[in-house]
Amino acid sequence: MDTMHYLFLEGCSVLINYWKFLSLSQSVSLCSL
């Protein structure tokens, strides 16, 4: 159970970092237009 909870938290942080990276690159490409 602890392993599942740890994996869940790891997945959430990875998704959040990925979303931040996507929104950041999107705003950068918008600014360069």
CHARMM-style PDB file with segment names, atoms N, HN, CA, C and O in Angstrom:
ATOM      1  N   MET     1       0.836  -1.196   0.000  1.00  0.00      PROA
ATOM      2  CA  MET     1       0.000   0.000   0.000  1.00  0.00      PROA
ATOM      3  C   MET     1       0.877   1.254   0.000  1.00  0.00      PROA
ATOM      4  O   MET     1       0.581   2.219  -0.706  1.00  0.00      PROA
ATOM      5  N   ASP     2       1.945   1.242   0.783  1.00  0.00      PROA
ATOM      6  HN  ASP     2       2.185   0.458   1.356  1.00  0.00      PROA
ATOM      7  CA  ASP     2       2.835   2.404   0.820  1.00  0.00      PROA
ATOM      8  C   ASP     2       3.497   2.619  -0.544  1.00  0.00      PROA
ATOM      9  O   ASP     2       3.698   3.754  -0.976  1.00  0.00      PROA
ATOM     10  N   THR     3       3.836   1.504  -1.216  1.00  0.00      PROA
ATOM     11  HN  THR     3       3.673   0.582  -0.865  1.00  0.00      PROA
ATOM     12  CA  THR     3       4.474   1.620  -2.528  1.00  0.00      PROA
ATOM     13  C   THR     3       3.528   2.257  -3.530  1.00  0.00      PROA
ATOM     14  O   THR     3       3.940   3.103  -4.323  1.00  0.00      PROA
ATOM     15  N   MET     4       2.261   1.858  -3.501  1.00  0.00      PROA
ATOM     16  HN  MET     4       1.926   1.171  -2.856  1.00  0.00      PROA
ATOM     17  CA  MET     4       1.275   2.424  -4.410  1.00  0.00      PROA
ATOM     18  C   MET     4       1.115   3.917  -4.148  1.00  0.00      PROA
ATOM     19  O   MET     4       1.035   4.713  -5.083  1.00  0.00      PROA
ATOM     20  N   HSD     5       1.069   4.292  -2.868  1.00  0.00      PROA
ATOM     21  HN  HSD     5       1.133   3.645  -2.108  1.00  0.00      PROA
ATOM     22  CA  HSD     5       0.918   5.701  -2.504  1.00  0.00      PROA
ATOM     23  C   HSD     5       2.127   6.501  -2.991  1.00  0.00      PROA
ATOM     24  O   HSD     5       1.983   7.613  -3.499  1.00  0.00      PROA
ATOM     25  N   TYR     6       3.316   5.925  -2.831  1.00  0.00      PROA
ATOM     26  HN  TYR     6       3.434   5.022  -2.418  1.00  0.00      PROA
ATOM     27  CA  TYR     6       4.540   6.602  -3.270  1.00  0.00      PROA
ATOM     28  C   TYR     6       4.544   6.769  -4.790  1.00  0.00      PROA
ATOM     29  O   TYR     6       4.868   7.841  -5.302  1.00  0.00      PROA
ATOM     30  N   LEU     7       4.182   5.706  -5.505  1.00  0.00      PROA
ATOM     31  HN  LEU     7       3.918   4.835  -5.090  1.00  0.00      PROA
ATOM     32  CA  LEU     7       4.136   5.776  -6.964  1.00  0.00      PROA
ATOM     33  C   LEU     7       3.104   6.788  -7.426  1.00  0.00      PROA
ATOM     34  O   LEU     7       3.320   7.495  -8.411  1.00  0.00      PROA
ATOM     35  N   PHE     8       1.977   6.863  -6.716  1.00  0.00      PROA
ATOM     36  HN  PHE     8       1.802   6.289  -5.916  1.00  0.00      PROA
ATOM     37  CA  PHE     8       0.930   7.816  -7.069  1.00  0.00      PROA
ATOM     38  C   PHE     8       1.435   9.246  -6.919  1.00  0.00      PROA
ATOM     39  O   PHE     8       1.207  10.093  -7.782  1.00  0.00      PROA
ATOM     40  N   LEU     9       2.128   9.502  -5.804  1.00  0.00      PROA
ATOM     41  HN  LEU     9       2.313   8.814  -5.103  1.00  0.00      PROA
ATOM     42  CA  LEU     9       2.673  10.844  -5.574  1.00  0.00      PROA
ATOM     43  C   LEU     9       3.737  11.184  -6.616  1.00  0.00      PROA
ATOM     44  O   LEU     9       3.795  12.314  -7.101  1.00  0.00      PROA
ATOM     45  N   GLU    10       4.574  10.209  -6.959  1.00  0.00      PROA
ATOM     46  HN  GLU    10       4.527   9.291  -6.566  1.00  0.00      PROA
ATOM     47  CA  GLU    10       5.607  10.434  -7.967  1.00  0.00      PROA
ATOM     48  C   GLU    10       4.979  10.759  -9.312  1.00  0.00      PROA
ATOM     49  O   GLU    10       5.427  11.667 -10.012  1.00  0.00      PROA
ATOM     50  N   GLY    11       3.936  10.012  -9.672  1.00  0.00      PROA
ATOM     51  HN  GLY    11       3.572   9.274  -9.104  1.00  0.00      PROA
ATOM     52  CA  GLY    11       3.248  10.254 -10.940  1.00  0.00      PROA
ATOM     53  C   GLY    11       2.610  11.629 -10.970  1.00  0.00      PROA
ATOM     54  O   GLY    11       2.632  12.305 -11.999  1.00  0.00      PROA
ATOM     55  N   CYS    12       2.041  12.046  -9.847  1.00  0.00      PROA
ATOM     56  HN  CYS    12       2.023  11.497  -9.012  1.00  0.00      PROA
ATOM     57  CA  CYS    12       1.396  13.360  -9.782  1.00  0.00      PROA
ATOM     58  C   CYS    12       2.423  14.471  -9.966  1.00  0.00      PROA
ATOM     59  O   CYS    12       2.170  15.428 -10.698  1.00  0.00      PROA
ATOM     60  N   SER    13       3.557  14.359  -9.324  1.00  0.00      PROA
ATOM     61  HN  SER    13       3.762  13.582  -8.729  1.00  0.00      PROA
ATOM     62  CA  SER    13       4.568  15.411  -9.442  1.00  0.00      PROA
ATOM     63  C   SER    13       5.135  15.454 -10.860  1.00  0.00      PROA
ATOM     64  O   SER    13       5.439  16.527 -11.380  1.00  0.00      PROA
ATOM     65  N   VAL    14       5.276  14.277 -11.482  1.00  0.00      PROA
ATOM     66  HN  VAL    14       5.029  13.405 -11.060  1.00  0.00      PROA
ATOM     67  CA  VAL    14       5.768  14.235 -12.862  1.00  0.00      PROA
ATOM     68  C   VAL    14       4.771  14.902 -13.800  1.00  0.00      PROA
ATOM     69  O   VAL    14       5.153  15.660 -14.692  1.00  0.00      PROA
ATOM     70  N   LEU    15       3.480  14.609 -13.589  1.00  0.00      PROA
ATOM     71  HN  LEU    15       3.169  13.993 -12.865  1.00  0.00      PROA
ATOM     72  CA  LEU    15       2.445  15.215 -14.431  1.00  0.00      PROA
ATOM     73  C   LEU    15       2.416  16.727 -14.256  1.00  0.00      PROA
ATOM     74  O   LEU    15       2.268  17.466 -15.228  1.00  0.00      PROA
ATOM     75  N   ILE    16       2.557  17.186 -13.012  1.00  0.00      PROA
ATOM     76  HN  ILE    16       2.677  16.585 -12.222  1.00  0.00      PROA
ATOM     77  CA  ILE    16       2.537  18.629 -12.737  1.00  0.00      PROA
ATOM     78  C   ILE    16       3.736  19.310 -13.395  1.00  0.00      PROA
ATOM     79  O   ILE    16       3.595  20.375 -13.995  1.00  0.00      PROA
ATOM     80  N   ASN    17       4.914  18.695 -13.281  1.00  0.00      PROA
ATOM     81  HN  ASN    17       5.028  17.830 -12.794  1.00  0.00      PROA
ATOM     82  CA  ASN    17       6.100  19.274 -13.908  1.00  0.00      PROA
ATOM     83  C   ASN    17       5.955  19.298 -15.420  1.00  0.00      PROA
ATOM     84  O   ASN    17       6.362  20.259 -16.072  1.00  0.00      PROA
ATOM     85  N   TYR    18       5.368  18.230 -15.985  1.00  0.00      PROA
ATOM     86  HN  TYR    18       5.037  17.449 -15.455  1.00  0.00      PROA
ATOM     87  CA  TYR    18       5.160  18.154 -17.431  1.00  0.00      PROA
ATOM     88  C   TYR    18       4.190  19.237 -17.888  1.00  0.00      PROA
ATOM     89  O   TYR    18       4.401  19.867 -18.924  1.00  0.00      PROA
ATOM     90  N   TRP    19       3.121  19.454 -17.114  1.00  0.00      PROA
ATOM     91  HN  TRP    19       2.949  18.941 -16.272  1.00  0.00      PROA
ATOM     92  CA  TRP    19       2.136  20.480 -17.460  1.00  0.00      PROA
ATOM     93  C   TRP    19       2.752  21.873 -17.368  1.00  0.00      PROA
ATOM     94  O   TRP    19       2.478  22.731 -18.207  1.00  0.00      PROA
ATOM     95  N   LYS    20       3.578  22.099 -16.358  1.00  0.00      PROA
ATOM     96  HN  LYS    20       3.801  21.403 -15.676  1.00  0.00      PROA
ATOM     97  CA  LYS    20       4.262  23.388 -16.226  1.00  0.00      PROA
ATOM     98  C   LYS    20       5.169  23.625 -17.427  1.00  0.00      PROA
ATOM     99  O   LYS    20       5.203  24.724 -17.981  1.00  0.00      PROA
ATOM    100  N   PHE    21       5.901  22.590 -17.824  1.00  0.00      PROA
ATOM    101  HN  PHE    21       5.873  21.698 -17.373  1.00  0.00      PROA
ATOM    102  CA  PHE    21       6.803  22.705 -18.970  1.00  0.00      PROA
ATOM    103  C   PHE    21       6.016  22.999 -20.240  1.00  0.00      PROA
ATOM    104  O   PHE    21       6.435  23.819 -21.057  1.00  0.00      PROA
ATOM    105  N   LEU    22       4.866  22.328 -20.411  1.00  0.00      PROA
ATOM    106  HN  LEU    22       4.526  21.662 -19.747  1.00  0.00      PROA
ATOM    107  CA  LEU    22       4.043  22.545 -21.600  1.00  0.00      PROA
ATOM    108  C   LEU    22       3.520  23.970 -21.642  1.00  0.00      PROA
ATOM    109  O   LEU    22       3.614  24.628 -22.678  1.00  0.00      PROA
ATOM    110  N   SER    23       2.972  24.457 -20.545  1.00  0.00      PROA
ATOM    111  HN  SER    23       2.895  23.922 -19.704  1.00  0.00      PROA
ATOM    112  CA  SER    23       2.408  25.810 -20.522  1.00  0.00      PROA
ATOM    113  C   SER    23       3.516  26.851 -20.705  1.00  0.00      PROA
ATOM    114  O   SER    23       3.303  27.888 -21.334  1.00  0.00      PROA
ATOM    115  N   LEU    24       4.699  26.567 -20.149  1.00  0.00      PROA
ATOM    116  HN  LEU    24       4.872  25.725 -19.638  1.00  0.00      PROA
ATOM    117  CA  LEU    24       5.815  27.499 -20.287  1.00  0.00      PROA
ATOM    118  C   LEU    24       6.257  27.588 -21.739  1.00  0.00      PROA
ATOM    119  O   LEU    24       6.424  28.688 -22.265  1.00  0.00      PROA
ATOM    120  N   SER    25       6.450  26.447 -22.395  1.00  0.00      PROA
ATOM    121  HN  SER    25       6.314  25.553 -21.967  1.00  0.00      PROA
ATOM    122  CA  SER    25       6.884  26.453 -23.792  1.00  0.00      PROA
ATOM    123  C   SER    25       5.802  27.044 -24.690  1.00  0.00      PROA
ATOM    124  O   SER    25       6.108  27.668 -25.707  1.00  0.00      PROA
ATOM    125  N   GLN    26       4.537  26.849 -24.315  1.00  0.00      PROA
ATOM    126  HN  GLN    26       4.289  26.343 -23.489  1.00  0.00      PROA
ATOM    127  CA  GLN    26       3.441  27.398 -25.108  1.00  0.00      PROA
ATOM    128  C   GLN    26       3.447  28.923 -25.044  1.00  0.00      PROA
ATOM    129  O   GLN    26       3.280  29.589 -26.066  1.00  0.00      PROA
ATOM    130  N   SER    27       3.635  29.474 -23.856  1.00  0.00      PROA
ATOM    131  HN  SER    27       3.770  28.934 -23.026  1.00  0.00      PROA
ATOM    132  CA  SER    27       3.655  30.934 -23.711  1.00  0.00      PROA
ATOM    133  C   SER    27       4.895  31.516 -24.391  1.00  0.00      PROA
ATOM    134  O   SER    27       4.842  32.624 -24.924  1.00  0.00      PROA
ATOM    135  N   VAL    28       6.008  30.782 -24.379  1.00  0.00      PROA
ATOM    136  HN  VAL    28       6.051  29.881 -23.946  1.00  0.00      PROA
ATOM    137  CA  VAL    28       7.222  31.255 -25.049  1.00  0.00      PROA
ATOM    138  C   VAL    28       6.992  31.304 -26.559  1.00  0.00      PROA
ATOM    139  O   VAL    28       7.389  32.266 -27.217  1.00  0.00      PROA
ATOM    140  N   SER    29       6.354  30.272 -27.109  1.00  0.00      PROA
ATOM    141  HN  SER    29       6.031  29.490 -26.575  1.00  0.00      PROA
ATOM    142  CA  SER    29       6.102  30.256 -28.550  1.00  0.00      PROA
ATOM    143  C   SER    29       5.086  31.329 -28.927  1.00  0.00      PROA
ATOM    144  O   SER    29       5.135  31.869 -30.032  1.00  0.00      PROA
ATOM    145  N   LEU    30       4.163  31.641 -28.013  1.00  0.00      PROA
ATOM    146  HN  LEU    30       4.123  31.202 -27.115  1.00  0.00      PROA
ATOM    147  CA  LEU    30       3.200  32.711 -28.277  1.00  0.00      PROA
ATOM    148  C   LEU    30       3.906  34.060 -28.302  1.00  0.00      PROA
ATOM    149  O   LEU    30       3.567  34.925 -29.110  1.00  0.00      PROA
ATOM    150  N   CYS    31       4.878  34.242 -27.428  1.00  0.00      PROA
ATOM    151  HN  CYS    31       5.154  33.539 -26.772  1.00  0.00      PROA
ATOM    152  CA  CYS    31       5.582  35.520 -27.352  1.00  0.00      PROA
ATOM    153  C   CYS    31       6.478  35.714 -28.579  1.00  0.00      PROA
ATOM    154  O   CYS    31       6.709  36.847 -29.001  1.00  0.00      PROA
ATOM    155  N   SER    32       6.980  34.629 -29.148  1.00  0.00      PROA
ATOM    156  HN  SER    32       6.793  33.708 -28.806  1.00  0.00      PROA
ATOM    157  CA  SER    32       7.900  34.751 -30.279  1.00  0.00      PROA
ATOM    158  C   SER    32       7.164  34.974 -31.591  1.00  0.00      PROA
ATOM    159  O   SER    32       7.802  35.232 -32.612  1.00  0.00      PROA
ATOM    160  N   LEU    33       5.842  34.883 -31.589  1.00  0.00      PROA
ATOM    161  HN  LEU    33       5.324  34.674 -30.760  1.00  0.00      PROA
ATOM    162  CA  LEU    33       5.077  35.107 -32.824  1.00  0.00      PROA
ATOM    163  C   LEU    33       5.080  36.585 -33.203  1.00  0.00      PROA
ATOM    164  OT1 LEU    33       4.488  36.965 -34.213  1.00  0.00      PROA
TER     165      LEU     33
END
